[in-house]
Amino acid sequence: MTREPIPLPPADELRRILSYHPRTGRLTWRVKVANRVQIGDAADNGHEGDYRNVTIKGRSYRAHRIIWKMVTGEEPIGEIDHRDLVRSNNRWLNLRAASHSDNACNKSLYRNNTTGLTGVHPHGSSYHAQIKRHGRQIHLGAFRTIEAAHAAYLAAARELHGSFNRSLRERA
């Protein structure tokens, strides 16, 4: 279950208090918002590999959602996907609007994956291919080889998920 994000302040207010640097993906303060904060200080905090957050008037917001609103002028609808999976990389070229289902497709392999290929698992002497769309599991068939099962998965992934599917960048 996805929690509904807190509505962001108006875009003009965000642009008044923050500067966004699209080449670095960082947000800095344009105004002094607290005694400890200087103009030009980093506004987004967080750890490498984790989402960056910005606190405005006591409320914490995801930096990538603030950036989306600052650049587009619109409240993000749905989710914002990080193309490279690095949650702290808020460069504009790394961000894109996504449905929850699309965002869920752009992820790395599960640790317990034994084949090294998304959507393929061994089943006796064959390999089964399956794909998920909008929370529904779709069985693509049983195949004699891992390559054939993966080819079936990739064809379905292209059709159902397009550029969001991380497995399209896996080894074939």
Backbone as CSV, one residue per row, in Angstrom:
resi,resn,N_x,N_y,N_z,CA_x,CA_y,CA_z,C_x,C_y,C_z
1,MET,0.839,-1.184,0.000,0.000,0.000,0.000,0.882,1.245,0.000
2,THR,0.599,2.150,-0.889,1.382,3.372,-1.018,0.719,4.474,-0.212
3,ARG,1.519,5.170,0.601,0.942,6.274,1.365,0.846,7.506,0.473
4,GLU,-0.200,8.265,0.683,-0.428,9.475,-0.106,0.543,10.557,0.369
5,PRO,1.329,11.157,-0.527,2.285,12.196,-0.104,1.578,13.469,0.354
6,ILE,2.254,14.192,1.224,1.749,15.473,1.713,1.787,16.465,0.556
7,PRO,0.705,17.226,0.325,0.742,18.245,-0.748,1.895,19.232,-0.511
8,LEU,2.544,19.594,-1.578,3.694,20.499,-1.502,3.244,21.956,-1.430
9,PRO,4.122,22.824,-0.912,3.833,24.261,-0.986,3.729,24.691,-2.452
10,PRO,3.143,25.868,-2.715,3.025,26.355,-4.099,4.402,26.462,-4.778
11,ALA,4.424,26.248,-6.099,5.677,26.265,-6.860,6.411,27.599,-6.722
12,ASP,5.669,28.713,-6.752,6.346,30.015,-6.636,6.995,30.186,-5.263
13,GLU,6.402,29.632,-4.230,6.993,29.682,-2.890,8.257,28.827,-2.841
14,LEU,8.209,27.647,-3.447,9.391,26.784,-3.487,10.531,27.470,-4.229
15,ARG,10.211,28.102,-5.358,11.245,28.801,-6.136,11.789,30.025,-5.398
16,ARG,10.980,30.623,-4.541,11.425,31.780,-3.766,12.433,31.386,-2.688
17,ILE,12.233,30.225,-2.071,13.088,29.849,-0.947,14.205,28.868,-1.312
18,LEU,14.075,28.201,-2.475,15.055,27.183,-2.862,15.618,27.435,-4.249
19,SER,16.856,27.021,-4.456,17.471,26.979,-5.787,17.691,25.525,-6.137
20,TYR,17.364,25.177,-7.381,17.596,23.817,-7.856,18.692,23.849,-8.900
21,HIS,19.640,22.921,-8.771,20.767,22.822,-9.683,20.596,21.523,-10.482
22,PRO,19.998,21.598,-11.698,19.658,20.386,-12.448,20.840,19.495,-12.804
23,ARG,22.027,20.068,-12.948,23.196,19.253,-13.310,23.715,18.439,-12.133
24,THR,23.505,18.935,-10.908,23.948,18.189,-9.720,22.775,17.513,-9.021
25,GLY,21.569,18.017,-9.256,20.391,17.466,-8.603,20.201,17.951,-7.181
26,ARG,20.933,18.954,-6.770,20.872,19.417,-5.376,20.009,20.670,-5.232
27,LEU,19.442,20.789,-4.054,18.659,21.967,-3.675,19.451,22.748,-2.630
28,THR,19.473,24.076,-2.774,20.113,24.936,-1.776,19.133,26.028,-1.365
29,TRP,19.388,26.604,-0.198,18.507,27.656,0.321,18.822,28.992,-0.343
30,ARG,17.767,29.697,-0.761,17.899,31.053,-1.309,17.663,32.087,-0.222
31,VAL,17.034,31.661,0.860,16.728,32.562,1.976,17.182,31.909,3.275
32,LYS,17.332,32.718,4.282,17.719,32.229,5.606,16.442,31.788,6.320
33,VAL,16.264,30.488,6.508,15.033,29.958,7.099,15.194,29.622,8.580
34,ALA,16.433,29.607,9.075,16.699,29.338,10.490,18.064,29.917,10.831
35,ASN,18.320,30.072,12.121,19.593,30.652,12.557,20.790,29.841,12.068
36,ARG,20.669,28.527,12.040,21.794,27.673,11.647,21.943,27.573,10.138
37,VAL,20.962,28.027,9.396,20.961,27.877,7.937,21.454,29.155,7.273
38,GLN,22.414,28.999,6.374,22.924,30.140,5.611,22.425,30.038,4.173
39,ILE,22.301,31.186,3.517,21.951,31.193,2.096,23.038,30.421,1.348
40,GLY,22.623,29.497,0.477,23.562,28.672,-0.273,23.818,27.310,0.354
41,ASP,23.386,27.116,1.609,23.543,25.802,2.244,22.671,24.772,1.537
42,ALA,23.107,23.517,1.600,22.306,22.420,1.044,20.992,22.330,1.814
43,ALA,19.895,22.232,1.082,18.578,22.131,1.707,18.134,20.683,1.826
44,ASP,18.659,19.840,0.959,18.263,18.436,0.973,19.260,17.637,1.799
45,ASN,18.723,16.764,2.621,19.586,15.911,3.430,19.217,14.467,3.191
46,GLY,20.030,13.591,3.659,19.787,12.166,3.473,21.103,11.469,3.268
47,HIS,21.054,10.169,3.228,22.267,9.375,3.071,22.357,8.870,1.640
48,GLU,23.566,8.642,1.176,23.777,8.123,-0.173,22.966,6.843,-0.354
49,GLY,22.262,6.735,-1.450,21.430,5.565,-1.698,20.042,5.680,-1.110
50,ASP,19.765,6.734,-0.370,18.455,6.924,0.233,17.834,8.197,-0.322
51,TYR,16.532,8.320,-0.171,15.868,9.537,-0.627,16.376,10.748,0.150
52,ARG,16.467,11.864,-0.538,16.811,13.127,0.110,15.514,13.828,0.491
53,ASN,15.531,14.492,1.617,14.357,15.195,2.125,14.693,16.654,2.372
54,VAL,13.656,17.483,2.353,13.788,18.904,2.666,12.707,19.226,3.694
55,THR,13.100,19.912,4.760,12.132,20.319,5.775,11.800,21.790,5.571
56,ILE,10.515,22.053,5.363,10.017,23.411,5.168,8.915,23.639,6.186
57,LYS,9.109,24.655,7.030,8.129,24.997,8.071,7.718,23.775,8.889
58,GLY,8.719,22.981,9.263,8.487,21.836,10.127,7.961,20.585,9.441
59,ARG,7.733,20.635,8.144,7.253,19.456,7.401,8.346,18.934,6.493
60,SER,8.472,17.624,6.451,9.489,16.992,5.622,8.867,16.538,4.306
61,TYR,9.538,16.881,3.210,9.088,16.516,1.860,10.223,15.809,1.133
62,ARG,9.893,14.914,0.234,10.897,14.278,-0.607,11.433,15.323,-1.586
63,ALA,12.761,15.404,-1.690,13.392,16.399,-2.555,12.983,16.219,-4.015
64,HIS,12.871,14.974,-4.490,12.535,14.769,-5.903,11.125,15.269,-6.226
65,ARG,10.209,15.249,-5.268,8.856,15.767,-5.491,8.877,17.306,-5.527
66,ILE,9.680,17.900,-4.664,9.839,19.362,-4.678,10.431,19.796,-6.017
67,ILE,11.449,19.088,-6.449,12.110,19.414,-7.723,11.116,19.326,-8.872
68,TRP,10.313,18.278,-8.893,9.315,18.119,-9.956,8.398,19.342,-10.001
69,LYS,7.932,19.768,-8.835,7.012,20.909,-8.798,7.724,22.204,-9.175
70,MET,8.973,22.367,-8.753,9.714,23.580,-9.107,9.920,23.677,-10.610
71,VAL,10.242,22.569,-11.261,10.555,22.575,-12.689,9.292,22.641,-13.539
72,THR,8.291,21.836,-13.196,7.086,21.758,-14.036,6.000,22.737,-13.613
73,GLY,6.041,23.183,-12.359,4.988,24.046,-11.834,3.764,23.264,-11.382
74,GLU,3.814,21.949,-11.520,2.670,21.089,-11.201,2.974,20.163,-10.030
75,GLU,1.943,19.886,-9.243,2.051,18.874,-8.184,2.309,17.529,-8.873
76,PRO,3.273,16.753,-8.387,3.499,15.441,-9.009,2.254,14.560,-8.884
77,ILE,1.862,13.963,-9.996,0.740,13.028,-9.981,1.357,11.642,-10.002
78,GLY,0.970,10.801,-9.086,1.573,9.476,-9.000,2.933,9.561,-8.348
79,GLU,3.869,8.845,-8.911,5.201,8.751,-8.330,6.240,9.350,-9.268
80,ILE,7.418,9.629,-8.709,8.552,10.097,-9.493,9.596,8.985,-9.446
81,ASP,9.972,8.493,-10.613,10.925,7.392,-10.731,12.333,7.933,-10.913
82,HIS,13.294,7.299,-10.261,14.716,7.574,-10.482,15.209,6.526,-11.480
83,ARG,15.482,6.944,-12.708,15.850,6.016,-13.784,16.992,5.085,-13.397
84,ASP,18.015,5.614,-12.709,19.205,4.816,-12.398,19.116,4.080,-11.062
85,LEU,17.964,4.145,-10.397,17.711,3.487,-9.106,18.423,4.137,-7.931
86,VAL,19.161,5.206,-8.149,19.855,5.883,-7.049,18.918,6.954,-6.514
87,ARG,18.341,6.685,-5.353,17.299,7.552,-4.796,17.792,8.946,-4.441
88,SER,19.087,9.106,-4.279,19.624,10.429,-3.953,20.028,11.207,-5.203
89,ASN,19.952,10.591,-6.380,20.336,11.251,-7.634,19.116,11.997,-8.193
90,ASN,19.010,13.269,-7.861,17.870,14.082,-8.277,18.190,14.997,-9.455
91,ARG,19.133,14.582,-10.300,19.372,15.321,-11.546,18.110,15.224,-12.396
92,TRP,17.751,16.325,-13.059,16.500,16.374,-13.808,16.391,15.244,-14.833
93,LEU,17.481,14.922,-15.518,17.446,13.870,-16.537,17.245,12.478,-15.937
94,ASN,17.389,12.344,-14.623,17.211,11.061,-13.953,15.786,10.881,-13.416
95,LEU,14.984,11.926,-13.448,13.636,11.871,-12.882,12.588,11.767,-13.989
96,ARG,11.537,10.995,-13.720,10.418,10.907,-14.656,9.156,10.526,-13.889
97,ALA,8.021,11.012,-14.375,6.735,10.679,-13.774,6.442,9.203,-14.032
98,ALA,5.818,8.554,-13.059,5.530,7.127,-13.192,4.310,6.755,-12.374
99,SER,3.593,5.750,-12.866,2.546,5.156,-12.040,3.249,4.258,-11.017
100,HIS,2.525,3.815,-10.016,3.121,2.912,-9.032,3.596,1.628,-9.724
101,SER,2.794,1.128,-10.648,3.140,-0.097,-11.372,4.409,0.098,-12.203
102,ASP,4.522,1.231,-12.914,5.718,1.512,-13.709,6.946,1.645,-12.812
103,ASN,6.797,2.362,-11.709,7.912,2.567,-10.792,8.385,1.234,-10.217
104,ALA,7.462,0.333,-9.952,7.813,-0.977,-9.404,8.589,-1.825,-10.413
105,CYS,8.465,-1.531,-11.699,9.197,-2.277,-12.735,10.658,-1.889,-12.787
106,ASN,10.961,-0.673,-12.412,12.333,-0.178,-12.490,13.031,-0.445,-11.159
107,LYS,13.378,-1.703,-10.949,14.101,-2.068,-9.740,15.069,-3.184,-10.064
108,SER,16.033,-3.366,-9.181,17.028,-4.407,-9.410,16.460,-5.774,-9.042
109,LEU,17.199,-6.807,-9.374,16.773,-8.179,-9.081,16.639,-8.402,-7.576
110,TYR,15.699,-9.246,-7.209,15.577,-9.654,-5.815,16.805,-10.466,-5.424
111,ARG,17.191,-10.384,-4.157,18.367,-11.112,-3.677,18.207,-12.625,-3.802
112,ASN,16.962,-13.103,-3.702,16.753,-14.546,-3.746,16.554,-15.080,-5.169
113,ASN,16.773,-14.232,-6.183,16.637,-14.666,-7.573,17.762,-15.637,-7.903
114,THR,17.399,-16.844,-8.328,18.403,-17.886,-8.586,18.852,-17.954,-10.042
115,THR,18.097,-17.340,-10.956,18.457,-17.421,-12.377,19.274,-16.233,-12.852
116,GLY,19.211,-15.132,-12.120,19.885,-13.907,-12.560,19.083,-13.146,-13.592
117,LEU,17.842,-13.574,-13.846,16.983,-12.945,-14.851,15.611,-12.654,-14.251
118,THR,15.121,-11.465,-14.467,13.802,-11.093,-13.973,12.725,-11.901,-14.680
119,GLY,11.723,-12.325,-13.916,10.563,-12.989,-14.495,10.760,-14.436,-14.885
120,VAL,11.902,-15.034,-14.536,12.190,-16.424,-14.902,12.548,-17.198,-13.642
121,HIS,11.921,-18.355,-13.476,12.291,-19.217,-12.352,12.246,-20.682,-12.782
122,PRO,13.150,-21.488,-12.186,13.171,-22.910,-12.532,11.945,-23.615,-11.949
123,HIS,11.465,-24.602,-12.687,10.318,-25.398,-12.232,10.529,-26.814,-12.748
124,GLY,11.075,-27.657,-11.900,11.414,-29.013,-12.338,12.492,-28.954,-13.395
125,SER,12.227,-29.562,-14.549,13.217,-29.574,-15.634,12.982,-28.457,-16.649
126,SER,12.049,-27.542,-16.341,11.767,-26.433,-17.262,11.925,-25.095,-16.544
127,TYR,11.699,-24.036,-17.288,11.746,-22.678,-16.732,10.411,-22.007,-17.016
128,HIS,9.870,-21.357,-16.007,8.614,-20.639,-16.174,8.904,-19.147,-16.275
129,ALA,8.147,-18.477,-17.123,8.253,-17.026,-17.269,6.946,-16.414,-16.797
130,GLN,7.067,-15.311,-16.073,5.885,-14.593,-15.610,6.206,-13.119,-15.493
131,ILE,5.167,-12.307,-15.520,5.329,-10.853,-15.420,4.169,-10.315,-14.603
132,LYS,4.395,-9.183,-13.973,3.357,-8.579,-13.154,2.950,-7.233,-13.760
133,ARG,1.653,-6.967,-13.782,1.153,-5.680,-14.281,-0.026,-5.263,-13.425
134,HIS,0.046,-4.070,-12.862,-1.000,-3.530,-11.993,-1.364,-4.513,-10.889
135,GLY,-0.333,-5.132,-10.292,-0.533,-6.035,-9.171,-1.002,-7.433,-9.548
136,ARG,-1.177,-7.696,-10.818,-1.676,-9.001,-11.276,-0.551,-9.794,-11.925
137,GLN,-0.357,-11.030,-11.468,0.665,-11.909,-12.020,0.149,-12.546,-13.312
138,ILE,0.944,-12.505,-14.373,0.568,-13.086,-15.667,1.572,-14.184,-16.006
139,HIS,1.088,-15.418,-16.140,1.946,-16.554,-16.495,2.174,-16.533,-18.007
140,LEU,3.434,-16.558,-18.424,3.779,-16.478,-19.849,4.092,-17.830,-20.465
141,GLY,4.254,-18.846,-19.644,4.483,-20.178,-20.181,5.652,-20.893,-19.543
142,ALA,5.769,-22.179,-19.876,6.881,-23.025,-19.445,7.771,-23.277,-20.654
143,PHE,9.089,-23.216,-20.438,10.040,-23.308,-21.539,11.148,-24.296,-21.193
144,ARG,11.717,-24.911,-22.218,12.792,-25.881,-22.005,14.094,-25.214,-21.579
145,THR,14.332,-23.991,-22.089,15.601,-23.325,-21.779,15.342,-22.008,-21.060
146,ILE,16.335,-21.614,-20.296,16.262,-20.340,-19.592,16.216,-19.180,-20.589
147,GLU,16.918,-19.335,-21.708,16.951,-18.290,-22.737,15.573,-18.070,-23.352
148,ALA,14.858,-19.159,-23.627,13.517,-19.043,-24.206,12.543,-18.403,-23.216
149,ALA,12.654,-18.777,-21.954,11.786,-18.181,-20.924,12.070,-16.686,-20.799
150,HIS,13.347,-16.336,-20.815,13.699,-14.920,-20.684,13.272,-14.123,-21.911
151,ALA,13.376,-14.704,-23.084,12.925,-14.032,-24.311,11.425,-13.750,-24.237
152,ALA,10.650,-14.694,-23.712,9.201,-14.483,-23.559,8.933,-13.358,-22.572
153,TYR,9.690,-13.337,-21.474,9.529,-12.270,-20.485,9.880,-10.905,-21.098
154,LEU,10.999,-10.826,-21.812,11.426,-9.554,-22.404,10.411,-9.029,-23.409
155,ALA,9.823,-9.919,-24.205,8.801,-9.492,-25.174,7.597,-8.907,-24.443
156,ALA,7.172,-9.566,-23.382,6.036,-9.055,-22.602,6.411,-7.752,-21.895
157,ALA,7.634,-7.667,-21.405,8.087,-6.458,-20.699,8.108,-5.247,-21.633
158,ARG,8.565,-5.457,-22.859,8.568,-4.353,-23.837,7.159,-3.847,-24.081
159,GLU,6.235,-4.789,-24.229,4.850,-4.434,-24.516,4.157,-3.788,-23.311
160,LEU,4.348,-4.342,-22.131,3.609,-3.882,-20.946,4.269,-2.732,-20.197
161,HIS,5.608,-2.714,-20.163,6.302,-1.741,-19.315,7.193,-0.760,-20.056
162,GLY,7.492,-1.016,-21.300,8.329,-0.099,-22.076,9.635,0.238,-21.393
163,SER,9.986,1.509,-21.373,11.280,1.944,-20.860,11.419,1.809,-19.355
164,PHE,10.326,1.538,-18.646,10.419,1.414,-17.199,10.998,0.073,-16.765
165,ASN,10.985,-0.914,-17.636,11.405,-2.235,-17.208,12.910,-2.357,-17.187
166,ARG,13.443,-2.523,-16.016,14.880,-2.631,-15.800,15.471,-3.851,-16.503
167,SER,14.699,-4.924,-16.628,15.233,-6.167,-17.220,15.605,-5.992,-18.688
168,LEU,15.104,-4.957,-19.343,15.460,-4.734,-20.738,16.916,-4.327,-20.856
169,ARG,17.522,-3.971,-19.711,18.947,-3.611,-19.700,19.799,-4.744,-19.121
170,GLU,19.164,-5.872,-18.790,19.900,-7.034,-18.286,20.572,-7.754,-19.432
171,ARG,21.401,-8.729,-19.050,22.001,-9.594,-20.073,20.887,-10.439,-20.690
172,ALA,20.982,-10.693,-21.961,19.945,-11.501,-22.630,20.322,-12.957,-22.649
